[in-house]
Each structure stands twice: as C-alpha cells, then as structure tokens.
Amino acid sequence: MKSCRQCYSNDCAKLCHRPLCARHPDGRPRGPRHKPSSFLVYLAITAAHADGRASFSHAELAERTGQSRRTVQNAVENLKRRGLIEVSRQGPTEAATYVPLTPWRRQRD
C-alpha cells in the first residue's frame, strides 16, 4: 500500500488520488515543496548577490552547489514558481541574472 506523500500515512493514501489530501484541508498541495537542492541554489544566488554579482549559467550554479545541471535547472524553476527569485536574460545565449527575493520581509514605507 502506498502512503501519502505529505504525511506518509497509510490511512491518508486511500484518499490522495484527489488533487488535495483529505488530511490537509488547508489546501496545501501534496508532495514535498521544500527541496534541499532548491535551498542550495537559493543560498548560492543570495551569497553571489551580496557580492554584487548574481549572473550565472546553469553549469556555474551546478559547480558552486555540487549538483548536476539538470537538478539546478529544476531548482531554478521551483524557486521561480514559488516567487523566491527573479530571472532575467539579456539574450538567448547570455547567462541569466538572478535576483533573490525575500517575500517574508515587510516592506518599509
């Protein structure tokens, strides 16, 4: 029997064929949202942005974080989807420029 991907309970697995798990009525999506690979990429981007340079290719980010290029690509997409980074490119062959966002901090007036 498969268990629920969020709470790892066998009782919940019977109901998880629907978009939302019955055990999680607050509307959180099933599956892991916090991925260690995304966290490492976010830390690398934040550290580089503090130095004034946050322009990397996926290969450079992979080298800095010790992950594969494909894992970095997935992590960047995950971070963009969650609103934690902004990505811009000057051209199709240029390295991307990353800006780390901090949505949990309040904006001062």
C-alpha positions in Angstrom: 0.0 0.0 0.0 1.3 3.4 -0.9 1.5 6.1 1.7 0.6 9.8 1.5 3.5 11.8 0.0 2.9 14.6 2.5 2.1 13.0 5.8 3.4 9.5 5.0 0.3 7.9 6.5 -1.3 4.8 5.0 -4.8 5.9 6.1 -4.4 9.1 4.1 -3.1 7.3 0.9 -6.6 5.9 0.1 -7.9 9.5 -0.3 -4.9 11.0 -2.1 -6.0 10.3 -5.6 -7.8 13.6 -5.5 -5.9 16.9 -6.1 -5.8 17.7 -2.4 -5.3 15.3 0.5 -8.2 14.9 2.9 -5.9 15.1 5.8 -4.7 18.6 4.7 -7.9 20.7 4.3 -5.9 24.0 4.3 -5.3 23.5 0.6 -1.6 22.7 0.7 -0.6 20.7 -2.4 0.6 17.1 -2.0 4.2 16.2 -2.2 7.4 17.8 -0.9 7.6 21.6 -1.6 10.8 22.3 0.3 13.6 20.7 -1.7 17.2 20.7 -0.5 18.5 21.3 -4.0 16.4 24.4 -4.3 17.7 25.6 -0.9 21.3 25.2 -2.0 20.7 27.1 -5.2 18.9 29.9 -3.4 21.9 30.2 -0.9 24.4 30.3 -3.8 22.3 33.1 -5.5 21.9 35.0 -2.3 25.7 34.8 -1.5 26.6 36.0 -5.0 24.0 38.8 -4.9 25.6 40.1 -1.7 28.9 40.3 -3.5 27.2 42.3 -6.3 27.3 39.6 -9.0 24.5 37.1 -9.5 24.8 36.2 -13.1 25.4 32.5 -13.7 24.9 29.8 -16.3 23.3 26.6 -15.0 26.7 24.9 -15.3 28.3 27.6 -13.0 25.5 27.2 -10.4 25.9 23.4 -10.6 29.6 23.7 -10.0 29.1 26.0 -7.0 26.4 23.8 -5.4 27.9 20.4 -6.3 24.7 19.3 -8.1 24.0 18.2 -11.7 23.0 20.8 -14.3 19.5 19.3 -14.6 19.0 19.4 -10.8 19.9 23.1 -10.9 17.5 23.7 -13.8 14.7 22.1 -11.8 15.7 24.1 -8.6 15.6 27.4 -10.5 12.2 26.6 -11.9 11.0 25.7 -8.5 12.3 28.9 -7.0 10.8 31.0 -9.8 7.4 29.3 -9.3 7.5 29.9 -5.6 8.4 33.6 -6.1 11.8 33.4 -4.4 13.9 34.6 -7.3 13.6 36.7 -10.4 15.4 35.6 -13.5 16.3 37.8 -16.5 18.4 37.3 -19.6 19.9 39.9 -22.0 19.9 37.4 -24.8 19.2 33.7 -25.5 22.9 32.8 -25.2 23.8 35.1 -22.2 24.0 33.8 -18.7 20.9 34.5 -16.6 20.9 37.3 -13.9 19.3 36.2 -10.7 17.7 38.4 -8.0 16.9 36.7 -4.7 13.5 37.9 -3.3 12.5 37.9 0.3 8.7 37.8 0.4 8.6 37.1 4.1 10.2 40.5 4.9 7.9 43.5 5.3 8.4 46.5 3.1 9.1 49.7 4.9 7.2 52.8 3.9 
